[in-house]
């Protein structure tokens, strides 16, 4: 089909050229100018036709030489486990220990009001999906471990809280703003991330985490769903 169109194109150009040359020859005879107009017209026709042929052939060669590549596709970021935090009792905790688990990672600070405001909802979320194979870690970036310990004790939080005093988080977890929350799947992919405070015990979050646990075989589809106790909301 492409070759047939090319033949029609070149044939059309040739036909137009012949019509122009024939018309100029008749005009020469009528004006008595010999073959002057015929020569000028033939040269012009050949020149214009050759130019169009050159353009078409150049485009065809360019199309054949162009190699299309796969467009860039968005991929889930890969989590980093090559770092450590410190528990509130001063014990180092190496992130390698959570490899192969679903990780709910919240980065916060005692100096951040939105961070403190959302922590009770993380506490409730952890209680709701306990037994669903999700590891919770709330990592404070404070340099003062005692300040973090006192705040946790004053609020009676039981969600696992750690401290990363130097604040040098891996790039995949390093956000310009806090709180920052990440969900890492057992295969090491960051499947969800959010910057800013949120109501983490919302039913959609519960469903998302349970679906992720079910996908990776960490919970049973027959397990009864727990209910969210709104009476403890802060």
PALUM-574727 format. One line per 2 residues: for each residue x, y, z of N, C-alpha, C. Coordinates in pm, whole numbers, plus 50000, padded with zeros to 5 digits. Example, Ala and Ser with C-alpha at 12.3 -4.5 7.8 and 13.67 -1.06 7.14 Angstrom:
% residues 2
51319:49431:50780:51230:49550:50780:51320:49670:50780  51285:49775:50708:51367:49894:50714:51290:50003:50787
% end
This chain:
% residues 234
50083:49879:50000:50000:50000:50000:50086:50126:50000  50193:50124:50082:50282:50240:50087:50351:50261:49953
50395:50151:49890:50461:50162:49760:50364:50214:49655  50237:50170:49661:50137:50216:49565:50113:50366:49579
50108:50414:49702:50091:50559:49723:50210:50636:49667  50330:50579:49683:50449:50645:49630:50444:50653:49477
50396:50546:49412:50384:50547:49266:50284:50652:49221  50172:50663:49292:50071:50764:49259:50129:50905:49274
50209:50925:49378:50268:51056:49403:50361:51096:49288  50454:51007:49255:50548:51037:49148:50476:51049:49013
50376:50963:48990:50300:50972:48865:50226:51103:48853  50170:51149:48970:50101:51277:48969:50194:51392:48936
50314:51389:48993:50412:51494:48963:50449:51494:48815  50468:51373:48760:50504:51364:48618:50392:51416:48529
50267:51384:48565:50152:51430:48485:50141:51581:48488  50159:51638:48606:50152:51784:48617:50262:51849:48533
50382:51788:48538:50492:51842:48459:50463:51838:48310  50406:51728:48262:50374:51716:48119:50268:51817:48077
50168:51837:48163:50065:51935:48131:50124:52075:48119  50214:52108:48215:50277:52241:48211:50361:52257:48084
50440:52157:48050:50527:52165:47932:50443:52176:47805  50335:52096:47795:50248:52101:47678:50184:52239:47665
50139:52293:47777:50076:52425:47773:50175:52532:47731  50299:52527:47780:50400:52627:47743:50438:52615:47595
50440:52492:47544:50471:52475:47402:50364:52539:47315  50236:52519:47353:50129:52583:47278:50138:52735:47289
50179:52783:47409:50191:52927:47426:50305:52983:47342  50417:52907:47330:50528:52948:47243:50480:52961:47099
50403:52865:47055:50355:52868:46916:50264:52987:46893  50180:53018:46996:50088:53130:46978:50160:53263:46980
50266:53275:47060:50338:53402:47073:50454:53414:46975  50491:53303:46915:50602:53304:46822:50736:53323:46891
50748:53270:47011:50873:53286:47086:50964:53164:47073  50940:53082:46976:51023:52963:46958:50998:52864:47071
51104:52826:47138:51091:52732:47249:51138:52795:47381  51133:52929:47387:51183:52999:47505:51103:52964:47631
50971:52984:47623:50888:52955:47740:50891:52807:47775  50897:52722:47669:50902:52579:47693:51028:52541:47771
51139:52600:47736:51265:52570:47805:51263:52618:47950  51214:52744:47967:51207:52795:48104:51111:52712:48190
50996:52680:48133:50898:52601:48209:50948:52462:48241  51014:52399:48142:51065:52264:48166:51170:52265:48277
51259:52367:48273:51360:52375:48378:51300:52398:48515  51199:52490:48518:51133:52517:48646:51059:52395:48698
50991:52323:48608:50916:52204:48649:51009:52096:48703  51119:52076:48632:51214:51974:48677:51276:52013:48811
51306:52143:48827:51366:52188:48952:51272:52173:49070  51146:52218:49054:51048:52207:49163:51018:52061:49193
51001:51981:49085:50973:51838:49106:51087:51769:49178  51210:51802:49136:51326:51742:49202:51335:51781:49349
51297:51907:49381:51300:51952:49520:51200:51873:49605  51078:51855:49552:50978:51778:49627:51022:51634:49645
51080:51576:49541:51127:51437:49552:51236:51426:49658  51326:51527:49660:51434:51527:49759:51378:51533:49902
51278:51620:49924:51218:51634:50057:51153:51504:50100  51075:51444:50010:51006:51320:50044:51104:51208:50075
51206:51195:49995:51305:51089:50018:51381:51112:50148  51410:51238:50180:51480:51269:50305:51394:51229:50424
51264:51259:50419:51175:51222:50528:51164:51071:50543  51160:51001:50431:51153:50855:50436:51278:50796:50499
51396:50850:50459:51520:50800:50519:51526:50830:50668  51480:50950:50707:51480:50986:50850:51388:50893:50929
51270:50861:50873:51177:50773:50943:51235:50633:50959  51308:50586:50856:51367:50452:50866:51482:50449:50965
51555:50559:50977:51673:50561:51064:51638:50588:51210  51516:50638:51236:51477:50672:51372:51440:50545:51447
51506:50522:51559:51476:50406:51642:51399:50451:51766  51276:50406:51774:51194:50443:51888:51230:50359:52009
51233:50421:52124:51265:50351:52248:51144:50350:52340  51148:50258:52433:51039:50247:52530:51030:50376:52610
50909:50432:52622:50896:50555:52702:50923:50526:52849  50972:50626:52924:50999:50604:53067:50869:50576:53142
50868:50471:53221:50751:50434:53299:50779:50458:53447  50678:50507:53515:50694:50531:53658:50710:50398:53732
50809:50393:53818:50833:50272:53896:50830:50305:54045  50791:50206:54123:50791:50224:54268:50934:50231:54318
50959:50325:54408:51094:50340:54463:51131:50217:54546  51260:50189:54551:51309:50076:54630:51353:50126:54767
51305:50060:54869:51337:50101:55006:51484:50074:55038  51535:50147:55134:51671:50126:55183:51666:50067:55324
51746:49963:55345:51754:49901:55478:51894:49920:55539  51976:49997:55470:52114:50016:55515:52125:50138:55606
52053:50135:55716:52061:50243:55813:52007:50192:55946  52023:50269:56050:51980:50225:56182:51918:50339:56260
51837:50301:56357:51774:50397:56446:51804:50353:56589  51754:50430:56684:51778:50398:56825:51645:50390:56897
51623:50282:56971:51501:50269:57050:51506:50366:57168  51393:50388:57231:51387:50486:57340:51467:50443:57462
51501:50313:57469:51586:50269:57580:51734:50274:57545  51765:50331:57426:51903:50346:57383:51958:50230:57301
51878:50128:57275:51923:50012:57200:51923:50042:57050  52035:50016:56981:52036:50037:56835:51944:49935:56766
51877:49981:56662:51792:49892:56584:51831:49905:56438  51871:49793:56378:51915:49792:56239:51797:49761:56147
51778:49844:56048:51660:49832:55961:51660:49703:55879  51774:49637:55870:51778:49508:55803:51678:49411:55865
51647:49433:55994:51559:49340:56067:51416:49341:56013  51376:49445:55941:51237:49453:55891:51226:49412:55745
51335:49364:55689:51329:49317:55550:51231:49201:55538  51149:49203:55435:51053:49096:55416:50922:49118:55488
50907:49232:55555:50783:49264:55625:50716:49385:55560  50587:49402:55589:50521:49527:55553:50559:49629:55658
50614:49741:55615:50661:49844:55707:50577:49971:55691  50519:50015:55802:50452:50145:55809:50549:50237:55880
50614:50324:55804:50720:50410:55857:50673:50554:55861  50674:50612:55981:50634:50751:55999:50753:50831:56050
50792:50937:55980:50903:51023:56020:50844:51150:56080  50884:51181:56202:50823:51293:56273:50922:51362:56364
50875:51460:56440:50959:51532:56536:50871:51588:56647  50927:51599:56766:50851:51656:56877:50829:51807:56858
50903:51869:56768:50890:52012:56741:50787:52040:56631  50723:51935:56582:50629:51946:56470:50488:51920:56522
50406:52025:56528:50270:52012:56579:50184:51916:56496  50187:51923:56362:50107:51827:56283:50150:51682:56308
50280:51662:56333:50329:51527:56361:50264:51472:56488  50262:51554:56592:50205:51510:56719:50055:51490:56706
49990:51573:56624:49845:51564:56608:49802:51432:56543  49885:51378:56451:49845:51256:56380:49888:51128:56452
49977:51136:56547:50027:51016:56613:49918:50933:56683  49819:50995:56747:49712:50912:56806:49639:50827:56703
49623:50877:56580:49555:50797:56478:49643:50680:56432  49775:50699:56436:49866:50587:56405:49858:50483:56515
49848:50530:56639:49831:50441:56753:49705:50355:56738  49595:50420:56698:49469:50346:56681:49477:50251:56562
49540:50295:56454:49555:50209:56336:49630:50082:56370  49737:50097:56446:49817:49979:56485:49732:49880:56565
49647:49930:56653:49564:49841:56733:49459:49770:56647  49405:49843:56549:49301:49787:56463:49354:49672:56377
49473:49687:56322:49522:49584:56230:49631:49498:56295  49634:49493:56426:49729:49404:56493:49702:49261:56447
49805:49190:56414:49790:49054:56364:49784:49045:56213  49787:49160:56144:49783:49160:55998:49922:49166:55935
50024:49148:56015:50159:49140:55959:50219:49272:55919  50179:49381:55983:50233:49513:55952:50322:49560:56066
50444:49599:56034:50537:49651:56134:50526:49804:56136  50504:49861:56253:50493:50006:56268:50621:50060:56329
50671:50168:56269:50789:50237:56323:50769:50387:56307  50767:50458:56418:50760:50604:56416:50898:50656:56454
50967:50714:56357:51106:50755:56376:51114:50906:56393  51155:50951:56512:51170:51094:56540:51308:51139:56497
51315:51258:56442:51443:51314:56398:51507:51404:56503  51454:51404:56624:51507:51489:56731:51647:51444:56773
51727:51541:56811:51859:51509:56866:51850:51471:57013  51745:51516:57081:51728:51491:57224:51637:51369:57244
51697:51254:57277:51619:51132:57296:51526:51145:57416  51572:51213:57521:51489:51229:57641:51360:51305:57612
51369:51403:57525:51249:51482:57490:51146:51391:57422  51192:51303:57333:51102:51211:57265:51042:51112:57365
51128:51059:57453:51082:50962:57553:50976:51023:57645  50998:51147:57688:50903:51212:57779:50768:51236:57711
50771:51276:57583:50646:51303:57512:50565:51173:57494  50634:51066:57458:50567:50937:57439:50505:50889:57571
50583:50902:57678:50533:50857:57809:50415:50942:57855  50420:51072:57831:50313:51162:57875:50181:51131:57805
50189:51082:57681:50068:51052:57605:50027:50905:57613  50112:50825:57673:50080:50684:57687:50078:50607:57556
50155:50652:57458:50157:50584:57328:50233:50453:57339  50182:50351:57272:50249:50220:57271:50303:50184:57134
50274:50267:57034:50329:50242:56901:50481:50250:56910  50555:50161:56844:50702:50163:56852:50762:50295:56802
50832:50363:56889:50894:50491:56856:51045:50476:56864  51112:50531:56766:51259:50528:56758:51308:50669:56732
51438:50686:56744:51500:50816:56720:51613:50799:56620  51620:50894:56528:51731:50900:56433:51797:51036:56450
51884:51049:56550:51931:51181:56593:52004:51262:56487  52082:51197:56401:52161:51277:56307:52076:51329:56192
51954:51278:56175:51863:51328:56072:51903:51294:55931  52007:51213:55914:52057:51178:55780:51985:51052:55732
51863:51068:55687:51783:50955:55641:51824:50914:55500  51801:50789:55463:51826:50748:55324:51744:50834:55228
51793:50853:55108:51729:50943:55012:51583:50906:54988  51551:50778:54985:51414:50736:54955:51317:50776:55066
51369:50799:55188:51285:50839:55300:51312:50983:55345  51389:51056:55267:51428:51192:55305:51333:51291:55239
51245:51349:55318:51146:51444:55267:51180:51585:55315  51140:51683:55235:51162:51822:55275:51068:51864:55387
50961:51788:55407:50861:51824:55508:50828:51701:55593  50789:51728:55717:50737:51623:55804:50604:51670:55861
50518:51576:55899:50542:51432:55898:50544:51375:55757  50620:51267:55741:50625:51195:55614:50604:51047:55646
50514:50985:55572:50476:50846:55601:50496:50760:55477  50550:50642:55498:50580:50550:55388:50527:50411:55422
50482:50340:55320:50445:50200:55336:50534:50120:55242  50608:50025:55299:50701:49943:55222:50648:49800:55218
50644:49741:55100:50594:49604:55086:50706:49505:55121  50671:49378:55141:50774:49278:55176:50883:49261:55071
50853:49298:54945:50956:49288:54842:51043:49413:54832  51030:49502:54930:51119:49618:54937:51078:49736:54852
50954:49742:54805:50907:49854:54725:50827:49951:54811  50852:50080:54790:50773:50182:54859:50642:50198:54782
50537:50135:54831:50411:50130:54757:50320:50248:54789  50354:50325:54892:50274:50443:54925:50359:50540:55004
50340:50669:54978:50406:50771:55058:50318:50896:55064  50327:50964:55177:50243:51081:55198:50318:51180:55286
50310:51307:55248:50370:51413:55328:50259:51497:55388  50266:51519:55519:50163:51596:55587:50084:51507:55682
50016:51570:55775:49937:51496:55874:49814:51436:55810  49770:51322:55863:49653:51254:55809:49585:51172:55918
49461:51133:55891:49388:51046:55982:49418:50902:55940  49517:50843:56002:49569:50715:55955:49483:50595:55991
49389:50611:56082:49300:50499:56113:49173:50502:56028  49175:50577:55920:49062:50581:55828:49041:50442:55766
48915:50401:55745:48888:50268:55689:48960:50239:55557  48983:50341:55475:49053:50317:55348:49198:50275:55372
49260:50334:55476:49397:50295:55509:49400:50152:55562  49302:50120:55647:49293:49984:55700:49277:49884:55586
49188:49914:55492:49164:49824:55378:49289:49810:55293  49360:49921:55271:49481:49917:55190:49587:49826:55252
49610:49843:55383:49713:49763:55449:49673:49616:55456  49545:49588:55480:49501:49449:55486:49510:49382:55348
49477:49458:55243:49488:49403:55108:49634:49373:55074  49724:49461:55118:49866:49439:55094:49915:49316:55169
49869:49300:55294:49907:49182:55372:49851:49054:55310  49728:49060:55261:49667:48944:55197:49740:48908:55068
49779:49009:54992:49851:48986:54867:49981:48911:54890  50048:48941:55001:50177:48878:55030:50164:48760:55126
50042:48716:55147:50021:48596:55228:50051:48614:55375  50035:48736:55427:50066:48762:55568:49942:48761:55657
49825:48744:55598:49702:48738:55676:49603:48649:55605  49500:48605:55676:49400:48515:55619:49278:48594:55575
49221:48561:55456:49100:48632:55411:48980:48603:55500  48988:48496:55584:48877:48461:55671:48887:48527:55808
48996:48601:55830:49015:48665:55960:48911:48774:55978  48838:48775:56091:48735:48878:56112:48797:49017:56122
48729:49115:56067:48781:49252:56069:48757:49314:56206  48858:49386:56255:48843:49457:56380:48771:49589:56354
48713:49643:56454:48642:49771:56438:48727:49883:56496  48705:50002:56444:48781:50118:56489:48707:50185:56604
48775:50203:56713:48716:50266:56832:48731:50417:56821  48627:50485:56779:48633:50630:56765:48628:50701:56899
48596:50626:57004:48586:50690:57135:48718:50738:57188  48829:50683:57132:48962:50724:57181:49022:50834:57096
48944:50889:57005:48998:50994:56917:49036:51115:56999  49151:51173:56957:49198:51295:57027:49147:51418:56958
% end
